[in-house]
Amino acid sequence: MSKKFETNAIRNQMERSQNLEHSTPLHLTSSFVFEDAEDMRASFAEEKERNIYSRFTNPNTTEFVDKVAQMEGAEAGVAFATGMGAVFATFATFLNAGDHIVSARALFGSTHTLFTKYLPKWQITTSYFPSDDLSLIEGLIKPNTKCIYVESPTNPGVDILDLEAIGKIAKQHKLLFIVDNCFATPYLQQPIQYGADLVIHSATKLMDGQGRVLGGITVGSKQLVRELFLFARNTGASLSPFNAWILSKSLETLAVRIDRHCKNAHVIAEKLEACQEINWVKYPFLKSHPQYALAKKQMLKGGNIIAFELKGGIDAGRNFINAIELCSLSSNLGDSRTIITHPASTTHSKLSEEDRLAVGITDGMIRLSVGLEHHEDIWNDLKNALSKIV
């Protein structure tokens, strides 16, 4: 019988043990025992599916992966210690020395650093296209191009990319299409529906939703995930069983949390748009967003991230942040608590000014991760801080 998203998130659990536990138990073990020599031989020969060592698989990790794969419409997945662990492992698995990436320019700061500082050690290069001009993609494709990579919505500017259009380009040129779906979560958007081959998440963010643990995951076809699993198994960037257990339990409330996040964020975005202290506000489900129609097509709701620019630049940003009382000042996002970040001096501070401005990260830009508090309390804190930026 087919079940809805929310039901699967709660009822997709590992089989109960002889104890008939209602809630999934923790499997805090580094390794697993074998019945006899033949069982050990067959297990290492991969003639049977079973747990051998928790760096490879663990019941808690498997449950978490199975849930996310089902949510995303994927066949399989691999969990990692962090979101950036998932990003790096995905590229390290499928790229060879001398390969080329075509990527949207708007990226999480650490991903940009990976592309510009570390992958070039293996002569892996990247060409960027602006998020609002997909017509430039095909001109960037070279004989050694292996993949197209995007975030949507982007970090931190919440731009929306046309996943279906990019998916068609990738398929036409036989390239891997990889999407970071962290901001949307599989509740709001499933990139595989639009042609993505692999989907990456920082589970640290909205999947956990309470700022407790680190985690990452990549999902896709069984064929691709098999290669990724072998890389992860041999390089050790595995997710801990405890964190997997936390994340799997967190997914049970993903839909109800995201509903509240989106409701709060939409209210706050509308209020910010009316403020004279602000130059512009970007939220995917505001009609003023440049890709509003596309966001409505691809996403169930607008998400919890708002970007806006204060008049007065860096000084206004500093005064605004110093005047905040309720909201948290942190570089994280997707928490139950509302978080305010100044990307130019934190998450994207390693970018050159030219690179920052190319993706809209001005000195006065603020990234707001709207939490689950009552929206009136969030707004009162923001309104008070806005009154003190001059």
C-alpha positions as CSV (number, residue, x, y, z in Angstrom):
1,M,0.0,0.0,0.0
2,S,1.4,3.4,-1.0
3,K,2.0,5.7,1.9
4,K,2.5,9.5,2.1
5,F,5.8,11.3,2.8
6,E,5.1,11.9,6.5
7,T,4.1,8.3,7.1
8,N,7.1,6.8,5.5
9,A,9.4,9.2,7.5
10,I,8.0,7.7,10.7
11,R,7.3,4.1,9.8
12,N,10.3,3.3,7.7
13,Q,12.4,1.6,10.4
14,M,14.7,-1.4,10.8
15,E,13.1,-4.7,11.8
16,R,12.4,-5.1,15.5
17,S,14.7,-7.4,17.5
18,Q,13.5,-10.2,19.8
19,N,12.9,-7.4,22.4
20,L,10.1,-5.9,20.2
21,E,11.1,-2.4,20.8
22,H,8.8,0.3,19.5
23,S,11.5,2.9,18.9
24,T,14.6,2.0,17.0
25,P,17.5,0.9,19.3
26,L,21.0,2.3,19.2
27,H,23.7,-0.1,17.8
28,L,26.8,1.4,19.4
29,T,29.3,-1.2,18.2
30,S,32.4,-0.9,16.1
31,S,32.1,-4.4,14.7
32,F,29.9,-7.5,14.4
33,V,30.5,-11.2,15.0
34,F,30.3,-14.2,12.7
35,E,28.6,-17.5,13.3
36,D,31.5,-19.6,11.9
37,A,34.4,-19.5,9.4
38,E,32.1,-19.9,6.4
39,D,29.9,-17.1,7.5
40,M,33.0,-14.9,7.9
41,R,34.3,-15.9,4.4
42,A,31.0,-15.3,2.7
43,S,30.5,-12.0,4.4
44,F,33.9,-10.6,3.3
45,A,33.3,-12.0,-0.2
46,E,30.1,-10.0,-0.3
47,E,28.1,-13.1,-1.1
48,K,25.6,-12.0,1.6
49,E,24.4,-8.6,2.8
50,R,25.3,-8.2,6.5
51,N,27.0,-5.9,8.9
52,I,30.8,-6.4,9.2
53,Y,32.2,-3.2,10.6
54,S,30.5,0.1,11.4
55,R,32.9,2.0,9.1
56,F,31.2,0.0,6.3
57,T,27.6,-0.3,7.5
58,N,25.6,-0.2,10.7
59,P,21.9,-0.8,11.3
60,N,21.3,2.8,12.4
61,T,23.2,4.2,9.4
62,T,21.3,1.9,7.1
63,E,18.0,3.1,8.5
64,F,18.9,6.7,8.0
65,V,20.1,6.2,4.5
66,D,17.0,4.2,3.5
67,K,14.8,6.9,4.7
68,V,16.5,9.7,2.8
69,A,16.7,7.6,-0.3
70,Q,13.0,6.9,-0.2
71,M,12.2,10.6,0.4
72,E,14.4,11.6,-2.6
73,G,13.1,8.9,-4.9
74,A,16.6,7.4,-5.1
75,E,17.6,3.8,-5.1
76,A,20.4,3.9,-2.6
77,G,22.7,6.2,-0.6
78,V,25.8,6.6,1.5
79,A,26.0,8.5,4.8
80,F,29.0,10.6,5.8
81,A,30.4,12.3,8.9
82,T,29.5,15.8,7.6
83,G,27.9,17.5,4.7
84,M,31.3,18.5,3.3
85,G,32.4,14.9,3.7
86,A,29.6,14.0,1.4
87,V,30.5,16.7,-1.1
88,F,34.2,15.8,-1.2
89,A,33.6,12.1,-1.3
90,T,31.2,12.4,-4.2
91,F,33.7,14.4,-6.3
92,A,36.6,12.2,-5.3
93,T,34.7,9.1,-6.3
94,F,33.6,10.2,-9.8
95,L,36.4,12.5,-10.9
96,N,39.9,11.6,-12.1
97,A,43.0,13.8,-12.5
98,G,42.5,16.2,-15.3
99,D,38.7,16.2,-15.2
100,H,36.5,19.3,-15.4
101,I,33.5,20.5,-13.5
102,V,30.8,22.9,-14.7
103,S,29.2,24.6,-11.7
104,A,26.8,27.3,-10.8
105,R,28.8,30.2,-9.3
106,A,26.7,30.6,-6.2
107,L,28.0,28.0,-3.8
108,F,28.6,27.3,-0.2
109,G,31.9,28.8,0.8
110,S,33.6,25.5,1.6
111,T,32.5,24.0,-1.7
112,H,34.0,26.9,-3.5
113,T,37.3,26.5,-1.6
114,L,37.3,22.8,-2.5
115,F,36.9,23.7,-6.2
116,T,39.5,26.4,-6.2
117,K,42.2,25.2,-3.7
118,Y,42.1,21.5,-3.3
119,L,40.8,19.8,-6.4
120,P,43.3,21.7,-8.6
121,K,46.0,19.6,-6.8
122,W,44.8,16.8,-9.1
123,Q,44.4,19.1,-12.1
124,I,40.6,19.1,-11.6
125,T,39.3,22.4,-12.8
126,T,36.0,24.2,-12.6
127,S,34.2,26.6,-14.8
128,Y,31.3,28.7,-13.4
129,F,28.1,29.9,-14.9
130,P,25.8,32.5,-13.3
131,S,22.6,31.1,-11.7
132,D,20.4,33.4,-13.8
133,D,21.9,32.5,-17.3
134,L,21.8,28.8,-18.1
135,S,22.4,29.6,-21.7
136,L,26.1,29.8,-20.9
137,I,26.4,26.2,-19.6
138,E,26.9,24.4,-22.9
139,G,29.7,26.9,-23.9
140,L,31.6,25.8,-20.8
141,I,31.5,22.1,-21.5
142,K,34.8,20.6,-22.6
143,P,35.9,17.1,-23.7
144,N,37.1,16.4,-20.2
145,T,34.0,17.7,-18.4
146,K,32.5,15.0,-16.2
147,C,29.7,16.7,-14.2
148,I,27.4,19.7,-13.7
149,Y,27.0,20.8,-10.1
150,V,24.5,23.2,-8.5
151,E,22.8,24.2,-5.3
152,S,19.1,25.2,-5.4
153,P,18.1,27.3,-3.5
154,T,21.7,28.7,-3.4
155,N,23.7,29.5,-0.3
156,P,23.4,32.3,0.8
157,G,21.5,34.2,-1.9
158,V,18.5,31.8,-2.2
159,D,18.6,31.9,-6.0
160,I,16.6,29.2,-7.8
161,L,18.0,27.2,-10.7
162,D,16.0,25.4,-13.3
163,L,16.8,21.8,-12.4
164,E,14.9,20.3,-15.3
165,A,16.6,22.5,-17.9
166,I,20.1,21.7,-16.4
167,G,19.2,18.0,-16.2
168,K,18.4,17.9,-20.0
169,I,21.7,19.6,-20.8
170,A,23.6,17.0,-18.6
171,K,21.8,14.1,-20.2
172,Q,22.4,15.4,-23.7
173,H,26.2,15.7,-23.0
174,K,26.3,12.4,-20.9
175,L,27.4,14.3,-17.8
176,L,26.7,13.5,-14.2
177,F,24.2,16.0,-12.8
178,I,24.8,16.6,-9.0
179,V,22.5,18.7,-6.9
180,D,23.0,20.0,-3.3
181,N,19.4,19.9,-2.0
182,C,20.3,21.0,1.6
183,F,18.2,24.2,1.7
184,A,15.0,22.6,0.3
185,T,15.2,19.1,1.9
186,P,13.5,16.2,0.2
187,Y,10.2,17.4,1.7
188,L,10.1,20.5,-0.5
189,Q,12.0,19.3,-3.6
190,Q,13.3,16.1,-5.2
191,P,15.9,16.9,-7.8
192,I,16.0,13.3,-9.2
193,Q,12.5,14.1,-10.6
194,Y,14.2,16.8,-12.7
195,G,17.1,14.7,-14.0
196,A,19.7,14.7,-11.1
197,D,21.9,11.7,-10.9
198,L,23.1,12.3,-7.4
199,V,21.7,14.4,-4.6
200,I,23.7,15.7,-1.6
201,H,22.6,16.9,1.8
202,S,24.3,18.4,4.8
203,A,22.1,16.5,7.3
204,T,23.6,18.8,10.0
205,K,21.1,21.5,8.8
206,L,17.3,21.0,8.5
207,M,17.4,17.2,8.6
208,D,18.6,17.3,12.2
209,G,16.9,20.6,12.7
210,Q,18.1,21.2,16.3
211,G,21.8,21.9,16.0
212,R,22.8,18.7,17.7
213,V,24.9,16.5,15.4
214,L,26.9,16.6,12.2
215,G,26.1,14.4,9.2
216,G,26.0,14.2,5.4
217,I,24.5,12.0,2.7
218,T,24.6,11.4,-1.0
219,V,21.8,9.4,-2.7
220,G,21.3,8.2,-6.3
221,S,21.1,5.1,-8.4
222,K,22.5,1.8,-7.1
223,Q,25.2,1.7,-9.7
224,L,26.6,5.1,-8.8
225,V,26.1,4.7,-5.1
226,R,28.0,1.4,-5.2
227,E,31.2,3.3,-6.4
228,L,30.6,5.9,-3.7
229,F,30.2,3.3,-1.0
230,L,33.5,1.7,-1.9
231,F,35.3,5.0,-1.7
232,A,33.6,5.8,1.7
233,R,34.4,2.4,3.1
234,N,38.0,2.7,2.3
235,T,38.6,6.3,3.2
236,G,36.8,6.4,6.5
237,A,34.5,9.4,6.3
238,S,31.6,7.4,7.7
239,L,28.7,8.6,9.8
240,S,28.7,7.5,13.5
241,P,25.8,5.2,14.5
242,F,24.8,7.6,17.3
243,N,24.5,10.5,14.8
244,A,22.7,8.3,12.4
245,W,20.2,7.4,15.1
246,I,19.6,11.0,15.9
247,L,19.1,12.0,12.3
248,S,16.8,9.1,11.6
249,K,14.6,10.1,14.5
250,S,14.8,13.8,13.3
251,L,13.4,12.8,9.9
252,E,10.2,11.7,11.6
253,T,9.3,15.3,12.3
254,L,10.9,16.8,9.2
255,A,7.6,17.6,7.4
256,V,5.9,19.3,10.4
257,R,9.1,21.2,11.2
258,I,9.5,22.4,7.7
259,D,5.9,23.5,7.5
260,R,6.4,25.8,10.5
261,H,9.8,27.0,9.2
262,C,8.2,28.0,5.9
263,K,5.2,29.6,7.5
264,N,7.4,31.7,9.8
265,A,9.8,32.6,7.0
266,H,7.1,33.8,4.6
267,V,5.7,36.1,7.3
268,I,9.1,37.5,8.2
269,A,10.1,38.0,4.5
270,E,6.9,40.0,3.8
271,K,7.6,42.3,6.8
272,L,11.3,42.8,5.9
273,E,10.2,43.8,2.4
274,A,8.3,46.7,3.8
275,C,11.3,48.1,5.8
276,Q,12.9,51.3,4.7
277,E,16.3,50.2,6.2
278,I,16.5,47.4,3.7
279,N,17.5,47.6,0.0
280,W,16.1,44.2,-1.1
281,V,14.8,41.0,0.3
282,K,15.0,37.6,-1.4
283,Y,12.8,34.7,-0.4
284,P,11.7,32.1,-3.0
285,F,8.0,32.4,-2.4
286,L,7.9,36.2,-2.5
287,K,6.5,37.4,-5.8
288,S,9.4,39.9,-6.0
289,H,11.9,37.0,-6.2
290,P,13.5,36.9,-9.7
291,Q,12.7,33.1,-10.0
292,Y,9.4,33.1,-8.2
293,A,7.5,31.2,-10.9
294,L,10.3,28.6,-11.0
295,A,10.4,28.2,-7.3
296,K,6.6,27.6,-7.3
297,K,7.1,24.9,-9.9
298,Q,10.0,23.1,-8.3
299,M,9.3,23.5,-4.6
300,L,6.4,22.7,-2.3
301,K,7.0,25.8,-0.2
302,G,9.7,28.5,0.1
303,G,12.0,27.1,2.7
304,N,13.3,28.8,5.8
305,I,16.2,30.9,4.4
306,I,15.8,34.7,3.7
307,A,18.5,36.9,2.3
308,F,18.4,40.7,2.6
309,E,20.6,43.7,2.2
310,L,20.8,46.4,4.8
311,K,21.4,50.0,3.7
312,G,24.7,51.3,5.1
313,G,26.9,48.3,4.2
314,I,29.4,46.8,6.7
315,D,28.7,49.3,9.5
316,A,25.0,48.7,9.3
317,G,25.5,45.0,9.3
318,R,27.7,45.2,12.4
319,N,25.3,47.4,14.2
320,F,22.3,45.2,13.3
321,I,24.0,42.0,14.5
322,N,25.1,43.7,17.7
323,A,21.6,44.8,18.5
324,I,20.1,41.3,18.1
325,E,18.8,39.9,21.4
326,L,16.6,36.8,20.8
327,C,18.0,35.3,17.5
328,S,21.3,33.4,17.6
329,L,24.5,34.7,15.9
330,S,25.9,31.5,14.3
331,S,27.2,30.2,11.0
332,N,24.8,27.3,11.1
333,L,21.3,27.2,9.6
334,G,18.2,25.0,9.7
335,D,18.0,25.0,13.5
336,S,14.8,25.2,15.6
337,R,16.3,28.5,16.7
338,T,16.4,31.5,14.4
339,I,20.0,32.2,13.3
340,I,21.5,35.3,11.7
341,T,24.7,35.3,9.7
342,H,26.8,37.9,8.0
343,P,28.1,35.9,5.0
344,A,30.7,38.4,3.9
345,S,32.6,38.1,7.2
346,T,31.9,34.5,8.0
347,T,30.7,31.7,5.7
348,H,32.0,33.3,2.5
349,S,34.8,35.4,4.0
350,K,37.5,33.3,2.1
351,L,36.1,34.5,-1.2
352,S,37.6,37.5,-3.0
353,E,35.4,40.6,-3.1
354,E,35.0,40.0,-6.8
355,D,33.7,36.5,-6.3
356,R,31.4,37.6,-3.5
357,L,29.8,40.4,-5.5
358,A,29.4,38.1,-8.5
359,V,26.9,36.0,-6.5
360,G,25.3,39.0,-4.7
361,I,27.1,38.7,-1.3
362,T,27.5,42.4,-0.5
363,D,28.9,43.9,2.7
364,G,25.4,44.6,3.9
365,M,23.9,41.2,3.1
366,I,22.3,39.2,5.9
367,R,21.3,35.5,5.8
368,L,18.4,34.7,8.1
369,S,17.6,31.1,8.9
370,V,14.1,31.4,10.4
371,G,13.4,29.0,13.2
372,L,10.4,27.6,15.0
373,E,9.8,30.4,17.6
374,H,6.6,32.4,17.3
375,H,7.0,34.6,14.3
376,E,6.0,37.7,16.3
377,D,8.9,37.2,18.7
378,I,11.3,36.8,15.8
379,W,10.0,39.9,14.1
380,N,10.1,42.0,17.3
381,D,13.8,41.2,17.7
382,L,14.6,42.0,14.0
383,K,12.5,45.2,14.1
384,N,14.3,46.4,17.2
385,A,17.7,45.7,15.7
386,L,16.8,47.4,12.5
387,S,15.9,50.6,14.4
388,K,19.5,50.7,15.7
389,I,21.6,50.3,12.5
390,V,22.1,54.0,11.9
